[in-house]
């Protein structure tokens, strides 16, 4: 499974209330397995630096500065949405405008 679609910044659209996502949560996936998890804390952007990897349809994250890891089913949904399924409780993220990865250069075009 090719995962370049995941690169960029994703904004929470909606989530099952049981998941307790804070409004405005953003997930910024970078090449090389770096994930910046953005949360609004009192009007300030708090960034939690995580590492991630994709294994099939599972997203695995780990916080190197605190003993916390998580695995969740991930899907690239219709309309370029990112769907996370926490054993039935779902969260939907949409791509932040302007954060789509650049397509690879076509070596045939000069």
N, C-alpha and C positions, 0 to 999 in steps of 0.2 A: 504494500500500500504506500503510495507516494504522498508525503505529508506536507509539501510546500504550501498547500492551501491554508495551513494553520498559522503560518508566519504573519505577523502584524498584530494589531491591537483589537480586542474584542470587548464590547460593552454589554453588560447585562440588560436584556430586554424584559425577561420575566423568569420567575422561578417558583417552584412549589414552596409555599410558606414554611414548610417543615425544614427546608434547607437553610433558612436564616441568613440569606445573602443580604448584605447591606446594599441600599440603593446606590447606583453609580459605580459599582464594582467594575473594574477593567482588568483584563488579562492580556499582557503583552508578550507574545511568543517570539523569541529571537532564534536565529540559526545557532546551532551548537548546543541546544538544550537548555538555554536560559529562559526563565519565565519570570516576568515582573508582575506581581499581583498588586494592583492599585486599589486602595480603600480610602474613602473620604473620612477623616477623623477631625471633627470640629472645624470643617472648612479647609483643612489642609490635606494634601495628597500624601498618604502614608504608603510607602512601597515596601513590599516583602519580596525578597529575592529568593527564588526557588529554582530548582533544576527539574527538567521534565524529560520524559521519553515516551514514545508511542510503541506499543507492542500489539499489533493487529488492530483491534478496535478499542483498546484500552489506553487511557492516558494515565501515566504514573508520574506523580510529583513528589518531591522531597524538599524539605527545608534543612539545608546544611547547618544552619545556626540554631536549630531547635529540633529535638527528636520528634518529627512529625512527617509521616508520609501518607499518601492517599492514592487510591486507584479508582478510576471511574470510566465507564463506557463513554466513548466519544464518537460523534457522527458529524459528517459534513452534510448539513441539511439543505433543503431547497432554499433558493434565494440567497445562497452564501451565508447560511446561519451555522453556528456551531452549537450542537446539542450535546449536553452532558446528562447522563442517566445514572443517578445514584441509587441503584436498586429500585427503580420505579419512580422516585422523585426526580423530576426533570428541571433543568435550567436551560434557557435559550439565550445565546449571545449573538449579537450582530456585529459585523465588522465596523470599526470606527472609520469614518470617512477619511480617505487619503492614506490608509495604513495597509493597503493591499500590497503584497510582495510584487516586485517588478518581474515581468516575465523574462525568461532567459533570452539573451540576444540571439537573433537568428544569424548564424554564421554566413548565410547566403546573401544577406542584405548588407550593402556597404554604403 
